[in-house]
Amino acid sequence: MNKKIFGIECLGCGLQRSVAFLFQGEFYLAYKMYPAIYSIIVLLLFILLDLFFKFRLGYKIKLGLIFLTSIIIVVSYFIKMNSYY
């Protein structure tokens, strides 16, 4: 919808297709579609584990994973946008 209205993709464009590729076993295509897919999965798994097993440095690890995922999303977005033009 964002691409139709504004003519550019959003930061989340490709995430749903990437998840679909994961369920089909196409791991490289999932990464190529949305490079942050694996860091998002690691972050979600860690958050889930931290609910049941409290890690001593859990807060810092979560912050690090959030920061890493955010950087991957932003950098891959700018690379994708510059490759179109």
Secondary structure by P-SEA (a helix, b strand, c coil): cccccccccccccaaaaaaaaaaacaaaaaaaaccaaaaaaaaaaaaaaaacccccaaaaaaaaaaaaaaaaaaaaaaaaaaaac
